[in-house]
Amino acid sequence: MPSRLISEAEFADHYAAAEFAVKSGLPCDTTVTVSWSLLGCRSDTEVQALFTKFLKCMRDWLAQRNLPVVYLYAHEVSARFGTHTHLAVYIPGGPWTPYDQRSEYRTWVRQWAKRYAKRQQQCRAPTAVEVKTRPQETVWLHWLAFSYQMKGYDKSVVVQSAPNAPNGRSVRLGDLIAYEWRDPGPVTLKFRCGHSDSLRPAQRALGCPFTPQHARDDTAWLEGFTVEKPYRQPLAKFGVATRRGLTPFRSSYEDGCRDIRGLYPPEFHRRITRLPPILPIAVPEAETDIDSLMRTLQI
């Protein structure tokens, strides 16, 4: 069975979701890797069912703590681990005040993952669900996780032809992904990659990852978010508390960017790609001399 590679359409949608998360102040820099064979799955049907159950458990864990549900994922198949899933999840990180329990969320999610196999599948497999996170929210790690999920891309895809490229060379999909290509294997699950409802096109068109229940005025807009009290203060920090401030979101890729330096932030390039920044285009000063103007107009 052939490997199931990431298409341009899948990359574009996944990139839009990832950029929307960052622009909303919700970087998915906590990574979760689930090895389904260690949880007792022997068929794709079992994997699909348990993946659905896993997402429900994760959403419940977040909802119990009044946290937003924001994540990205990609499935892969390897000879060593079989079918496995890479997730990148938003978990609030520091710096917070000492008495704020949110400073403990990233510790709690590790503990939740360690106990998942025994609690949900009644099996001893402490490494079936592995979590990697740092105390601080780190945007460049969000983009590193995104690139890792996209590493099984279709090498043949051209996203910008040579005649339309600034340097006259075709731009391939792989030129936009900061990870060396790896064979993702024959993934037969319903979706190759995906993301939470909060990052889907409907929310991007709204310009906010949270759906209000009503919006009579600014106060009602804030109160109507499905995310409850403990998270309302950060919502204001993220700039999504009032309806008047919202505009539909379009990703850099949707707006035509085909340069890896424009798709990811400078800190990501400084640490990962080591590419120089895009230099601004020098625009010559307008001529003010009347004789030059007349020559231009052929007067």
C-alpha positions in Angstrom: 0.0 0.0 0.0 1.5 3.4 -1.0 2.4 6.0 1.6 -0.3 8.7 2.3 1.5 12.0 1.7 0.5 15.5 2.7 -1.1 17.3 -0.2 -0.9 21.0 -0.9 -4.6 21.4 0.2 -3.9 19.7 3.4 -0.8 21.8 4.1 -2.7 25.0 3.3 -5.6 24.2 5.7 -3.3 23.0 8.4 -1.0 26.0 8.1 -4.0 28.3 8.3 -5.1 26.6 11.5 -1.7 26.8 13.0 -1.2 30.5 12.1 -4.7 31.3 13.4 -3.9 29.7 16.7 -0.7 31.8 17.1 -2.5 35.0 16.0 -5.1 34.3 18.7 -2.5 34.0 21.3 -2.9 30.2 21.7 0.4 28.5 20.6 0.2 24.7 20.5 3.7 24.1 21.9 2.8 21.1 24.1 3.3 18.0 22.0 1.6 14.7 22.7 2.6 11.4 20.9 0.3 8.4 21.1 1.4 4.9 20.1 -1.8 3.0 19.5 -0.3 -0.4 19.4 0.9 0.1 23.0 -2.7 0.8 23.9 -3.8 -2.6 22.5 -5.1 -1.5 19.1 -4.6 -4.1 16.4 -6.7 -2.7 13.5 -7.4 0.7 12.0 -11.0 0.5 13.2 -9.7 0.1 16.7 -7.3 3.0 16.3 -10.0 5.3 14.9 -12.3 4.5 17.7 -9.7 5.0 20.4 -8.4 8.2 18.8 -12.0 9.6 18.9 -12.2 8.5 22.5 -8.8 10.0 23.3 -9.8 13.4 21.9 -13.0 13.3 23.9 -11.0 12.6 27.1 -8.6 15.5 26.3 -11.5 17.9 25.6 -13.1 16.9 28.9 -9.8 17.4 30.7 -9.5 20.9 29.3 -13.2 21.7 29.9 -13.0 20.7 33.5 -10.3 23.4 33.9 -12.2 25.9 31.8 -9.5 25.9 29.2 -9.9 26.4 25.4 -9.8 23.3 23.2 -7.1 24.1 20.6 -4.9 21.4 18.9 -3.4 20.1 15.7 -2.7 16.5 14.8 -1.2 14.2 12.2 -1.3 10.4 11.9 1.7 8.3 10.7 2.6 4.7 10.4 6.1 3.3 11.1 7.7 -0.1 11.1 8.7 0.4 14.8 5.6 1.9 16.3 2.8 1.1 13.8 0.1 3.7 13.6 0.8 6.6 15.9 -0.4 10.2 16.2 1.4 13.5 16.8 -0.6 16.2 18.5 0.3 19.8 19.4 -2.0 21.2 22.0 -2.4 24.6 23.6 -1.9 24.4 27.4 -1.5 27.7 29.3 2.1 28.3 30.4 3.9 30.9 32.5 4.7 33.4 33.6 1.7 33.5 36.0 1.4 34.8 39.5 2.5 32.4 42.2 -1.1 31.8 43.5 -2.5 31.2 40.0 -3.2 27.5 39.5 -2.6 27.8 35.7 1.1 27.6 36.4 0.5 23.9 37.2 -1.4 23.0 34.0 1.6 21.8 32.1 2.6 19.6 35.1 -0.9 18.2 35.3 -1.1 17.3 31.6 2.0 15.1 32.0 0.5 13.3 34.9 -2.8 12.8 33.0 -0.9 11.4 30.1 1.1 8.9 32.3 -2.1 7.6 33.8 -4.1 7.4 30.6 -3.3 3.9 29.5 -4.1 2.3 32.9 -7.1 4.5 33.5 -8.8 4.1 30.1 -7.4 0.9 28.6 -6.5 -1.1 31.8 -3.0 -1.8 30.5 0.5 -0.9 31.7 2.0 1.2 29.1 3.4 4.4 30.6 5.1 5.4 27.4 2.0 5.0 25.2 1.2 8.6 25.6 4.3 10.9 25.8 4.1 14.6 26.5 6.8 17.2 25.9 6.4 20.7 27.2 8.2 23.7 28.7 7.1 26.0 31.6 6.8 29.0 29.2 4.6 29.3 26.2 7.0 29.2 23.2 5.8 30.2 19.7 8.8 28.8 17.8 8.1 25.4 19.3 4.5 25.6 18.0 5.9 26.0 14.5 8.5 23.3 15.1 5.6 20.9 16.0 3.7 22.0 12.9 6.6 21.3 10.7 7.2 17.9 12.3 3.5 17.0 11.5 4.0 18.1 7.9 7.2 16.1 7.3 5.5 13.4 5.2 4.6 15.8 2.4 4.2 15.1 -1.3 7.6 15.9 -2.9 6.2 16.3 -6.4 3.9 19.3 -5.5 4.9 22.6 -7.0 3.3 25.6 -5.1 4.8 28.3 -7.3 6.0 27.9 -10.9 9.3 29.2 -12.0 7.9 32.0 -14.2 6.0 33.4 -11.2 8.8 32.9 -8.6 10.9 35.9 -7.6 14.2 34.1 -8.3 13.0 32.2 -11.4 13.0 28.8 -9.7 10.0 26.6 -8.9 8.9 26.5 -5.3 8.0 23.0 -4.1 5.9 22.1 -1.1 8.9 20.8 0.7 10.6 24.2 0.4 8.0 25.5 2.9 8.4 22.8 5.5 11.3 23.1 8.0 11.8 19.3 8.5 13.6 16.7 6.4 11.1 14.5 4.5 10.2 11.2 6.2 8.0 8.5 4.9 4.6 8.7 6.8 3.6 5.2 5.8 0.2 4.0 4.5 -2.1 5.9 6.8 -5.7 4.6 6.2 -7.5 6.5 8.9 -10.2 9.0 7.8 -8.0 12.0 8.0 -4.2 12.3 7.4 -4.1 15.5 9.6 -6.5 17.8 11.3 -7.2 20.3 14.0 -9.8 21.3 16.6 -13.1 22.9 15.7 -11.8 26.1 17.2 -9.3 26.4 14.3 -11.5 25.4 11.4 -12.6 27.6 8.5 -15.9 28.7 10.2 -14.0 30.1 13.2 -11.3 31.6 11.0 -14.0 33.4 9.0 -15.4 34.7 12.3 -11.9 35.9 13.3 -12.1 34.3 16.8 -11.5 30.6 17.9 -14.3 30.8 20.4 -18.0 31.0 19.4 -20.2 33.4 21.3 -23.6 32.3 22.4 -25.0 35.8 22.0 -23.6 39.3 21.2 -25.9 42.1 22.2 -23.1 44.4 23.3 -19.5 44.2 24.3 -20.3 42.8 27.8 -22.6 40.1 26.3 -20.0 39.2 23.8 -17.4 38.5 26.5 -19.9 36.7 28.7 -21.2 34.6 25.8 -17.9 32.8 25.1 -18.0 29.1 25.7 -14.9 29.5 27.8 -15.8 30.2 31.4 -14.5 32.5 34.2 -10.9 31.5 34.8 -10.1 32.1 31.2 -11.8 35.4 30.6 -8.9 37.6 31.6 -6.5 36.0 29.1 -9.2 36.4 26.4 -9.0 40.2 26.9 -5.2 39.9 26.7 -5.5 38.0 23.4 -7.6 40.9 21.9 -10.7 38.8 21.2 -13.0 40.1 23.9 -15.0 42.5 21.8 -16.9 41.9 18.7 -15.9 45.2 17.1 -12.2 44.2 17.1 -12.8 41.0 15.1 -12.0 40.6 11.4 -12.0 37.5 9.3 -8.7 35.7 9.3 -6.7 34.8 6.2 -3.4 33.0 6.5 -0.2 34.2 4.9 -0.3 31.2 2.6 -3.8 32.0 1.5 -2.7 35.6 0.7 0.0 34.2 -1.6 3.2 33.9 0.5 5.4 31.2 -1.0 8.6 32.0 0.9 9.4 30.0 4.0 10.9 33.2 5.6 7.5 34.8 5.4 5.5 31.9 6.7 7.3 31.5 10.0 8.5 34.1 12.6 12.0 35.4 12.8 12.7 33.5 16.1 11.9 30.3 14.3 14.4 31.0 11.6 17.1 32.2 14.1 16.8 28.9 16.0 15.8 26.3 13.3 16.3 27.2 9.6 19.1 29.8 10.1 17.7 31.6 7.0 18.3 35.4 6.7 15.2 37.6 7.0 13.4 38.9 4.0 15.0 42.2 3.0 12.6 45.1 2.3 12.3 46.0 -1.4 14.1 49.3 -2.0 11.6 51.8 -3.6 13.3 54.7 -5.4 12.3 58.1 -4.3 9.7 59.8 -6.6 11.1 62.3 -8.9 10.0 65.9 -8.1 11.8 67.6 -10.9 9.3 69.1 -13.3 11.5 68.3 -16.3 11.7 64.6 -15.4 7.9 64.5 -15.0 7.4 66.1 -18.4 9.8 63.6 -19.9 7.9 60.7 -18.3 4.6 62.1 -19.7 6.3 62.8 -23.0 5.2 66.4 -22.9 
